[in-house]
Amino acid sequence: AERFMFEGKEIVLKPSCAVFITMNPGYAGRTELPDNLKALFRPVAMMVPDYGLIAENSLFSFGFSDAKPLAKKIVQTFKLSSEQLSSQDHYDFGMRAVKSVISAAGNLKRQYSVMNEDLICLRAIRDVNIPKFLQDDLKLFTGIVSDLFPKIKEEPIDYEILEEGLRHACKQLKIKDVPGFLLKCIQLFETTIVRHGLMLVGPTGSGKTKSYESLQLAMTHMKGKINPAGSPFKPVHTYVLNPKSITMGQLYGAFDDLTHEWTDGILSTLMRHGVAAENDDKRWYIFDGPVDAVWIENMNTVLDDNKKLCLSSGEIIKMTDAMTMMFEVADLSQASPATVSRCGMVYLEPSILGLEPFVECWMKLLPDPVFKHYDTIKQLFDNYLEPSIKFIRKNVKEIIPTYDSNLTFSLLKMLDCFIYPFRPRESDKQAPPEAMERVGELIEPWFIFSLIWSVGASCDNDSRRKFSEWLKKKFEHNPLKLAIPDEGVVYDYVFDDGGIVAPTEEQKAEDEGNEENKKRRPRWKHWLADYPPYQISNDAKYSDILVPTIDNIRNAYVIEMLLRMDRPVLCVGPTGTSKTLTVADKLMRSMPKEFSPEFIVFSAKTNANQTQDLIDSKLDKRRRGIFGPPLGKVFLFFIDDLNMPALETYGAQPPIELIRQYLDFKGWYDRKVVGEFRTLVDINFVCAMGPPGGGRNPVTPRLTRHFNFVSFTELENDSMKKIFSTIFNWWSRQNEFLLNLSDKLIMSSIDVYKTVCSSLLPTPSKSHYTFNLRDLSKVFQGMLMVESKKVDTVEHLLRLWYHENCRVFQDRLINDEDRNWFRSLLGEHVVADFNINFDEVIKEPVLYGDFVSTGSDKSYQEIIDLVLMKKRLDDYLEEYNQVNVAKMNLVLFMDAMKHIARIIRVIKQPLGNSLLLGVGGSGRQSLTRLAAFM
């Protein structure tokens, strides 16, 4: 055939045109060819080339006279490295690694034509390989190289100009020029010369972002001077984007499915601008986000020697020499070998920095009244910071894993909240002069309070006791000037400065009244010390009652303290510890009026675009490229269930990457105007999440490092007792008889709940056996549906109590064995706590409902006459069939009637939701229809 039809077009066949396929099947992101296509191509197997020969020829072409032995040494270095060093995701000792050494050697030969050739090779090998090694492998590698190049002394390279630039940059960024960090910046610079694609790898808090920022500032500052590679420095422009916070189409561009219209992607737009630019400044494109095979495989042509970005519209953008692709990642567990071999690697370890520099940089910026106590503060950090973090790492169970750098920053942020009034600013009220003089005595308690609520705040209840004991032992060695009371744990006390820094109105009035009382006394006080007793209003809805306990008082206090300083907060804790309630209550009721809350709830299906649109829709434009809430307001976005979004194939969570992009760079890219960056101001995030498991996923530490953790621990018995006795006594306030029984009843309920939690554990066949505080609260919610005046005997009260416990706990159980166990558990409690014979009081079936009594009295009460109940239900059923087209012919036997009573009870409760489990045909639908109709 001369012509053939292809997708609706006629194409002329030319014999001189051929198709080649190159592929390496068999790892992430690659697929096999279909067999019917494979059969039409002739396979040619490629084998590993002789590196030695290639290296030798290349070296000759660069003008080395001694090429043969050098080529052997280069190849040998890589062979030995791949055998002896540890295996890391970011190591690669293949053809491309050899090639980059050769090109580095070529560059050096051009620059120093008379230098010893062995030395040139040694330098090339070291420059290219050392940045990527871990500390331990570095020693081995140095050994390998010194065996291959014996007797060769390395000459130090002159980096003076670059180091001067880097020190200048560190000053501008307000960071400390740690020698190890400067070394990494220089290695990064060396790598940018050899490779046009490079990766900064390292765990969070190791200084990845700061290292490229420092280098950028240094190179821009030193522009025009000659750099170590022999060419002048050029200014550097960076473009940062998070590839996972947008879809693939938004990154590279895509065709619209319906109109087949091409929309550009962010990367292609940025690169087109770069190619069209008039000057030859350096341009770095920084991809700050997890690398996985989904998006990075499309960069393959860019990263290898083609240097071309091929878009699906058929357009090809050629990279210029001034462009560099940088990837900033925590690990390369999801990257394919193809990607790793194409990029230069610079590995950063947190151990290079340690925690000292963070503290030092923070202390340099302290305001004067506080700064003059520099030595005291330094001493406190030395005594407590590292030892307490070490203790946490060894002995403590954390709800969510934290990092050392993260805890250090949390501590500094907490201290900032105290020091804030001393920073001279135009608008805010400043600390009174008396406070300036007395800062000395406040620093220590501030520090201890911050330590407890930053380093000690991420663990669960038992660990808190351990941490508290450990701290108290520390205090014995170096006693505090102002001691924390010994009773209880250190978490039970809040530091009260006696109004030195910000006196309240009453304290000011007191001062004027009496002169000799001028000396105000700071002290540690119990959280509940000055708290007024809680009153519930008579018409309160059950779901709106929030009884203050020590847990939610102190959590709310810490949250407010941090939010006022615009610090993001993350609340963690198991379900049912009132995270959502506490935060919502705090944001809605008791924050200063310039803060206005917005609520966002994440689910498994949330994607990054929805999240971005939701937040963008709330903000107004301030000026070009800057968006924020109306002037004078601060938006607090409360994200509930932060870790719910489903993981992608390779484990990234786009909505979380989007939030991280805001926290790192204060904004994101506009979705309408491609390539425009939107800076967001005056917004802050409060997030809540449960521990991973059961649909909740672990969150990347690169996000959590920005937050201060507040852990909501399981409630203690005292707190539970306080909550439910407050509510129960409010319900029975008109009934003297009930008030006397309340303590007994509440303790029994808590015991039942605790026993159920510890004995009925979830197994695969009983996966819904998970109980939390909400269940206990449902028992009381049910009892509150009865009017307290009607309960006049102990028997009546116990029947009601028995019924509600059965509804909440027993209805969940799936077999008679479990149900009977639960029934006897309640029986034991009735006998033990109330000395009443169980079988006399409780005669099955115990039913409650509000649909039997006739006339106007429609209250929730015990159903005694079962015949009447069946008649009532039959009447309702007949009425239902008259109204609805789809008729239901039901025979209501005893079990069906019980089920209807149960469903009605749940539907009547505010916020009452029920999940009906059962085999098909057990009447779940029809009974619910009837119940809802009633």
N, C-alpha and C positions, 0 to 999 in steps of 0.2 A: 504493500500500500504506500502511496505517495503522501497521503494526508490522513489525519485521524481526528475524531472529535474528542476534545478534552474539556470537561466542565462547561459545555455549551459553546466553546470556541473551536474553530477548525485550525489545526496546526500542521505546518509542512514538516515532513520528516527529513532530516539531513543525515547522511551516513557519517559525516565528519564530527558529529556531536555525540559525546559520550557522558554517561552518568557514573560518578564514583561515590561509594558510600564508605565513610570511615566510622567504625564504631568499636567501643569496648564494652561488651555486655556484662551484666552480672554484678552491679552494685547499685546503691541508692540512686534513684532518679533516672535509671536507664531501663529500657525495655528491649525485649528480643524482637527481631523482625518476624513478620508472619511467614510461614513456610512457603506459601505460593509465590511470595515476592522473592524469597531467598533463592528459590530454584532458578530464577531468571538471571541471577548475577553469578559471576565466577569468583569463588572465594580465594583470597590470597592471604596466607597466614604471615603475620609480621613477627620477627623475633627480636630479642633484646640485642641492640648493636654492640660492637666492641667499643666501649667508652674510651679505652686507652688510645685507639687509633684516631678517634675523633678529636680527643684532647690534643694529641700530638700534632695533628695537622693544623688545628686552630692556633696552637701556640706558635708553630712555625710562621703562620700567616701574620701573627702579631709581631714577628721579628725576634722571637726567642731563639738563641742559637743552641741552647741546651735542652731542647724540647722533649726528647725521648724520656730521660729519667724523670723529669718534672711531671710529665703526663702520667707516668706510672705512679708517682707519689700521690698525685691528686686522686686518681682512681682508688688507690689503696686506702687513703684516708676515709673515703666514703664507705668502702667495703667494711673496714674495721668498725666505723661508727655504727653502721646499721646492725652489726653483730653484737657490739658490746654495750651500747647505751640502752637506757630504758626505752620502752615503746610508748610514745606519746602520740595523741591524735595529730599534733601539728608538726611532727618530724617527717621529713621526706628526703631520702638520699638517692634519688633516681637521676635520670638523664638531665632533667631541667636544673637540678642542683649543681651537677657537674658543669653545665653550660654557664650558669651564673658565675661560678668561680673563674671560668676561663675568661668571660667578658670583663670581670673585675680585674683580672691579671692584665688583660689587654689595655684597660684604661690606665693602670698604674705604669705599664711599660711606656705608654705614650708620654706620661707626665714625667717620669724619672728614667730617661733612656740609659743612664749610666749605672743605675743601681744594680746590686748583685741580684741575679735572676732567682736564686733560691729564696732570697728575702722577699722578692716581689710575690712569688707563689705563696709563701707562708702568710704574708699579709692578706692576700686575696682569700685564702682559705679561712683565715680567722675572721676577716671583716664580714664575710657572707654567712658564716655559720654560728658565730658566738651569740648573736642576739637571740636566737631561738631556744638556747639550751636552758634547762633548769639548773639551779645552783649545783646539784649533786652531779649531773652529767658533765658540767663544765670541767670538773677536775679530771674525769676520765678522758675527755676530749683533749685537754691540754697534754695529758700523758701520751695519747696517740700521736699528736702532732710533734711533740718533742722527740719521740722515737724516730719518726720519719725524717725530721730535719735536725739532726744532732749538730751541736757546735755552732748553730746560727744564732747570733744575738739579735734580738728585735730592737730596732731603733724606735723610740717613742715618736708618735706622730704629733705634729704641732696643731693643737686644736684651740690655741689661745683666743683667736677672734671669735670662734663659735661659742666658747665657754663664756666669754665676756657678754656676748649677746644673750646667752641662756640665763646668766645671773640677772641681767637687766629684766628679762621676761619674768623671772620668778618674783622680782620685786613688784612688777606691775600686777601679777596675778595674786599677790599677797600670799605666796607659798614659800616654803623653806627650800634652799638649794642643797638638798641632801646629795652627797657625792654619787651614791648609787643611782639616784634619779637622773642626775646630769649625764651619767654614763649611758643610761638607756636612751636619753634624748639624742646623744651623739650617735649611738648605734642606729637609731631610727633615721637620722640624717644619712648615714652611710647606706642604709637599705634603700632609701628613696633614690639614691644615685644608680644602684644596680638594677632595681626592679621598678616596674610601673604599677604593679599590683602588690599591696602588702597588707599584712594583718597584724593588728595589735591584740595579743592574746593574754588573758590573765584574769584571775577572779576579781570580784567586785572590790573596790577600795584599794587597787594596786597602782592607781595613777595613770590609767590609759589615756583618758581624756586630757588630763593636765599635760601629759608628755607631748602630745601633738600640738596642744595650744602653746606651750612654751616654745617649741621649735618654730612654730609659725611666727610668733612674735619676734623671736630672736632673728629669724632670717629676714623678716620685713625691716627690723631695726638696723640690721647690718648691710642693707642693700648697697650694691656697688663695690663692697670690699671683696677681696679674693677669698673663696672658700677652700677648705682642705682638698677639694677635688680639682682645684686649679681654674675654676671658672668663677665669675662674679656672683655674689648672692642676688637673688631676685625676690621681690615682695611675694607673699603667698596669700591666696584667697581660699577660704574653706567653705564648702557647701555640705551641711550635715543633713542626712535624712535617716529615718528609721524604716527600713524596707518592710518590716512586718506590721507596721501600723497602717499600711495601706494595702490595697489588693494588687495583684500582679499587673492588672491592666493599668492601674494608676501609676505604677512604677515605670513600665516600659511603653505604655500606650496600647490601645486596643481598638478593635472594630466594634461598633454597636451591633448587637445581635439583630435588631429589627431593621434599622435604616442602613446598615453597612457603612456607617460614616466613621471616619477615623478620628479618635481623640488622642491627643498627645499625652505622654506620661511625664512624670516629674523629672526622671533621670534624663530622658532624651531632650527635654526642653533645656535643662541646665547645661548639658553637653553642647547643644547647638549654640547656646550663648557663648560658651567657652571657645568653641572653634571659630566663631565669628569675631572674637575680641581682637582689637588692634594691637595691644601690647603683648609681650611674651612673658608676663608674670606667671608664676606657678599657680596651678589650680588643683586643689585637693578635693576629691569627692569622698566624703566620709560616710560609710554605711554603719550606723551605730545600732546594731540589733543582731539577733541570733542568725547565724548562717545556717541555712539548710538547703537540701538539694532542690527545693521547689524553685527558688528564685535565682540561686547563685549559678546553676548550670547554664542559664541564659547568658551569663557574663563570660563564658569560656573563651569566646572569640576575642573579647576585649582583653582578657588577661594574658593570652598567649601572644605569640609574635605577630599575629594579624593586626592586633590593636584596632579592631573595628567593632562597633556596636551595631548588630544587625537587628532591625525591628521587623515585626511581622507585617508591616505595610510594604516591605520590600526596600525601605530606605536603609542606607548604610552610612553611619557616621564614623569618620576616621578620627582616632584620638591624636592630639598633637603631642609633641615631646614634653610640653610643659605640664601635661595632666598626669595626675597620680590617683589611682583608686585605693582608698584605704578602708579596711574593714575593722570594726572594733567589736570584739566578741569575748564572751566569757570562756567558752570552750569550743572545740571543733568536733564534738562527738557526732554531729549530724552531717559533716561535710564529706564529700566524696574525695578519693585520692586525686582525682583530676583537678579539683580546686586547690587542694593543699599544695600540690607540686607546682601550680602556676604562681603562687604568691610567695613573697618574702615574708618571713615571720619575725616578729619581735615579741618575746615573752616577758611579761612583767610579773614579779611576785610581790605580794603584800609585805613579805619579810624585808624587802629592800627598804621600805619606809618605816615599818614599825608604827607605834602609836605616838611616839614623842612629837614628831613634826606637827601633827594635827593640833596637839595641845599648845605647842609653842606658838604657832601662827595665831591661834585664837587669843592667847594671852597678850600678844603684841598689840592687839587692837582694843584692849580694855580701856574704858574711860579713866581719866586721871584719878578721881577719888578712889577707885578700886585698884588702879594700876600700882599705886604706891604700896599695896600689900602683896606685891609680886611674889616675894619669897614664901609668904604663908601659903599662897595659892599653889605655888610650885610644890611645896612640901606635901600638901594635901593630895595632889595628883600622884606624886611619887609613892605616898603611903598606900593609897587605896586603889588607884585605877587598875594597874596591871594585876596585883594580887586578886582583886575581886573578879576580874574577867577570867583569870586562871581558875579560880574557884568555880565559877559558873560553868566553865568548859568541862570540869572534871566531875562535879557532883550533882549537877542540876538537870532536871528534865524540862526542856523548853517546849512551849506549845508549838512554836514555829522556829526553825533554826535561824540564828542571827550570826552576824560576823563581828569580829573585834572592832573593826573600824566603825561599823554601824553603831555599836554600843557607845563608843567614844563620842561620836557626833551627837548621839541622843543626850549624853550627859552634858555636852557643851551647850546644846540648844536649851536644855532645862535651866542651866545656869544663866543663860542670856535672859530668860524671863525675869529673873530676880534683878539682874544688873540694869535692865532696860531703863528704869527711871533715872539712872545716873548718866545716861548718854545725852549730851546736850542736843536737843532738837528744837526747832522753832515752835511746833504746834503743841507738843504734849506737856502735861504738867510735870514739872521737875521735882526731884526729891528735895525736901526741906533741908536747910543748912545743918540742922541737928543730925540728920541721917548721914551727911557727908563725913561728920566727925566720927560717927559710931559704926562706920562700915566694918571696921576691924572685927567687932564682936559678931557681926552677922555672917561673915564669909563662911565660917566653918559650918554652922547649921545649914546654910543654903547648900553648901557642897554635899553634906551628908544626905539631905532631903533629895537632892537631884540624883545622887548615886543610887539611893533606894529605888527611885521611880524611873531610872533609865536602865542601869545595868541589872538591877534586881527586879525589873517589872515584866520580864518576858517569860517568867516561869510559872508553874502551877502551884497549888496550895502547899503540898508537902515540901516542895523545894523552897518555897518562901520561908518556911520555918527554918530550914537548914541555913539559908542565906542569913537570916536574922541572927541565928546563934553564932554563925561565923563572924558577923559584924561585931556582935557584942564582945566576942573574945578579942577582936582587934582593938576595941575601945579600952579593954583592960590594959593593953600594952601602952597605947598612947591615949590617955583619957581626954574626953572632950571638955572644953571650958563650960559648955552648956549641955549637961548629960541628957540622954533620952531616958525616960522612965523605964524601969526594968520589967514592969508587968507586961505580959503579952509579947507581941512581936514588934519589930521596928516599923512594920507597915501600919500599925494602929495609930501612929501619931503624926500630927501635922505641925509644921513650925509656924509659930505666930510671932511676928516681930514686934508686937505690942504697939503697932501703929507708928513705928519710927519712920518708915519710908513713905507710906501713904496713910496718914491718920484719917480715921472716919470722923464724921461730924460730931458724934458724942464725945470722942476722945479730945477733940479740940475744945469743946465746951468745958470738959473737966479741967483741962489745963488752965483755962483762964480763971476758973474758980479758986484753985488752991495752988500756991506757989511751990510749996515744998514737994508736991507730988510730980514735979517736972520730969524726974528720971523715969522714963518708960522702961518696962521690963520685957525683953523678948523671952519666950518660953516655948517648950514643946507641949502641945495639948492633944488630948484624945480627939479623934475626928468627931465623935458624937457629943463632946463636952457641952458646947453652947447651942445644941440643936433643939429647937422648940418641938414639943410633942406633936405628932402628925394628926390632923383632923380630916376625916373624910366628909365631904358635904353630903347632905341627905339625899340629893337626887343624882349622885354620881353613878355613871355606868360602870359595870364591873371591869370592862376591858380598859377603862381609862385610869383605874386606880394604880398609882405607883407609890408604894410605901418606901420611904427612904431607909436604907440600911447602910451600914458602914461601907459595904462594897460599892453601892452606886454613888454614895456621897463622895468617896475619895476618887473614884474613877472620873466622875463628872468634874471634880475640882482640877485634876491633872489635865483633862481634855481642854477645859476652858483656858487654863494657864497657857497651854501651848498654842491654842487657836488664836488667842489675842495677839500672839507674836507671829502669826502667819506661818506656823510650823505645821506640816502635814502630820496627821495622827492615824495610826492603824490600831483598831481594837481587835484583839484576837481572843478566842475562847470557845469552849465547846457550846453546842446549841442549848438554848434554854437558860443562858446566864444573863439575859436581859441586855445584850449589847445594843440591839436596835432601839429598844425602849429608852435606855439611858441616854444614848446619843440624841435621839429624836427629841426627847424631853428637854435636854440641855439646849439644843439648837433652837427649838421653837420658843421656849419660855424664858430662859435666863441668860441669853447672850446680850451684850451691848447692842443698841439698836442699829449701828451701822452694818452689822453682820446679817445677811439674809440667807436662809438655808434653801437649798434645792436638793430634792431626793432622787437618786438614781438607783435602780435595783438591777444587778447583773443576773442573767440566767445563762443556761448552757448554750443558748442560741445567739447570745449577744455578739455582734461583730463590731469591728473598729469603726466602720463608717457610721453606723447608727449612733454609737457613743459620741463621735465627733459632731455629728449633726445636732444631737440633743444639746450638747454643751454650747456649740456655736449659736444655736437658736436663742439661747438665753442672753447672749452678750450683744452690746451695741458697739458701733465703730467709734473710737475716740479720735484717731487721726489715721493717716495712711498706714495700713499694715499693723495697727495696734487696736486691739479689741478689749472690752472690759465691761463690767456692770455700770449702771448709772453712777455719775460722780459721787464720791463720798460714801459709796456702799462697798462692801466686800461680799462676794458670793462664796458660801461654803457648800461645796458639793459633797453630799453624803452618799458614798457608794456602798450599798449593802451587798453582802455575798461577793466580795471582790474576786474570790478565786473560783467562781462558778463557770466562767466561759470555757467551753470545751477545748481541749488541746487539739491542735492540728496534727497532721500525719507525723510531723517531726517534733512535736512537743512545744510549739510556740503558742502564745495566747495573744492574738492581735489587740483586743481592747486594752490589755494590760501594757502592751508595748506602747500604745498610744498615750496612756497616762504617764508612762515613764519618759516618753519624749517630751511631754510638757515639763515634768519635774527636772529633767536635765537641761532643756534648752528653752523653757518658758514659752513654748508655742508649738504650732505644727503647720503643715502646708495647707493652703486653701484648696478646697475641692472644686470650686467653680473656676477660679483663675489659676491655671496650671503653673506651678513653679513659684507662686507668691508665698512668702512665709508670713503667717499671722502670729504676732506676738500677743500673748494674753496677759493682762495685768489684773491685780486685785481679785484673784480667785485663789481658793485653797481647797484641799481635799481632806475629808475625813473618811476613812474606810473601815469596814467591819468584815471579818471573815472567820469561819470556823477552821479547825485543824483539817488538813487534807484527808480525804477518804469519803466514800459515799457520794460521788458526784462532784466533790470539791477537789480541786487540783493543787499541787504545790506551785507557789508563785516564784518567779525568777528573783534571786537575791538582788539583781540589779535594780529592781523596783523597790523592794522592801528596805533597801539601805537608806532611802530618803525619809523613811517614816520613823517617828517615835512610837515604840510599841506600848500599848497599855493592855495587860492581859486581864481578862475577866475570868476569875476562877470560879469553880463550882461553889455554890453558896454553902456556908457553914450552917450547922443546925440552929444556932442562935438567930441567924438572919432569917431562916425559913420560919422559925417560930414567931419572930417578931412580925413578919409580913402577914402570916395567916391569922395570928391572934388579933392584929389590928383590924383585919377585914371581918373576921368572925364576930368580934365584939361590936363592930359597927352594925352588923346585920341584926344581932340580938339585943340591940340597945333598949328595945321596949319590953324585953322579956327577962325579968330577974332570974328566973329559973335556969335559963340557958347560960347566963354569964358565969354561973358557978361551975358549969361543966366544961367551960371552953378549954381550959388548959389540958385536961385529960384528953379531950377529943383530939386536940391538935397534935399532941405528942403521939397518940396512937396513929394518926394519919401519917405523920412523918415517918414513924417506924415502919408502917406498912409500905410506904413508898420506897424507903431504903432497902427493905427486904426484897421487894419486887425487883428493884434495880440490880441487886447483887445475885439473885437466884435465877431469874428468867433471862438468860443471855441469848442474843440472837444466834441462830444456827441457819444453815442454808434453807431448811424447810420452814423455819420460823423467822424469816429475815426481818419481819416488822416488829420484833420484840425489842424495840429501843425506847427507853423511857427517859423523859427529862422533866424539868421543873414544870413545864406546861401541863403535864398530866396531873400533877398534884394540884395545880391551880384549877384544873377543870373539875376536880372533885368538889372543891369549895364553890366554884361557880354554879355547879348543879344544886348544891344545898341551898344556895342563896335564891334559887327560883321559888322556893316555898316561902310563904309569909311567916315570919318568926312567931307571930301571935298564935298561930295554929298548932305549934309544936308544944305540947303541954306535959308530956311524960317522957321519962328516960327512954322507955321502949320505943315511943314514936321517933325520938331523935335518932336512936340507934338503927331503926329500920331505914330511915332516910339515909343515914350515913352508910349503911350496908349497901343500899341500892346504888348510891352514887359511886362508891368504890367499885362495885361490880360493873357498872356501866363503863367506867373509864378503863379499868384494868382487865376485868374478866372477859369483856366482850372482845378483847384482842386475842384471847388464847384460843388455840386451834383444836385442842383435844380434851376429852373429859378428864384425863389424868391431871393436866395443868389446872383445869377449872376447879376440880375438887381440892387440889392443893391450895388454891387461892381461897376457896371457901373456908377451909379449916384454918387458914392463917387468920382470916377475919374473926372466926369463932374464938380462937385463942385470945385475940386482943379484947373481944367483948368480955370474956370471962375474967381475964387478968386485970383489965383496967377498970371495969365497972361492976364486977362480981354479980353478973346477971347470967342466968342460964341461956345459952345461945339458942337452943331449939325452941324454947318457949316464945322468945321474942320474934324469931324470924320463921315464918311459915311460907315456903315457896308457893306460888310465885310472888315475889315482891314487885309490884309494878307501880309506877307513878305516871301521871299524865294530866292533861288539862282538857281532855276532849270528852269526858264521860258525863260530868255533872251538867244538869240542865239549867236553863234560866241564865241569869246574868252572871252567876258566880263561875268565872272561867279561870280559876287559879290552879296552879300546879299542885296536885295533891295525890295522896295514895289512892289506888283503885282497889276497892274491896269486892265489889259485886261484879264477878266475871261475866255472868249471863247478860247483865246490862251492857257491859263493855262490848260484847259480841254484837248485841242488837244495835248499839250506836254505830259500830264500824260498818255493819251491813247497810244502815241507813245512808252513811256517807258514800258507800260504794255505789248504791243505787243512784244517789244524786250525781256522782261523778259520771256514771254511764248516761244519764239524761243529758248532761251538758256536752260531753265529748263524743266525737264520731266513732273513734276507735274504742269499742266496748271492752271492758275487762270482766270476764266471768271468773271471780276468785272464790274459792271456798276458804274462809278464814278459820284455820285450825289454830290451836293454842300458840305454836311457835310463830306463826305468821303474825298473830296479834302482838306477841312480845316484840317482834322485830319492828312492827309499825310504831309501837310506843318508843322504842329506842331511837328510831330515825326522827320522829317528831321532836324528841328531847334535844337532839343536836341542831335540828333546823331552827328551833326557837331561840337558841343562844346566839347573841351577837358574836360575830367572828367564828361561828360554829361550822366546821367543815368535817365531812366524814368520808372515809374511804371504805367501801363495802367489798370485802373479799369473799369469794365463794365460787363453787363450780357453776358452770352455766346451767340455767334452768332452776336455780334455787330462789328465784323470785326477787332478785335485787331491784330490777327495773320497775316492775309493777308495784311493788310495795312502796318504793320511793315516790312513784307518781301519785299514789293514793295519799301518802303522808303529806306530800307537798300541797295537794289539793285541799287537804283538811286545814 
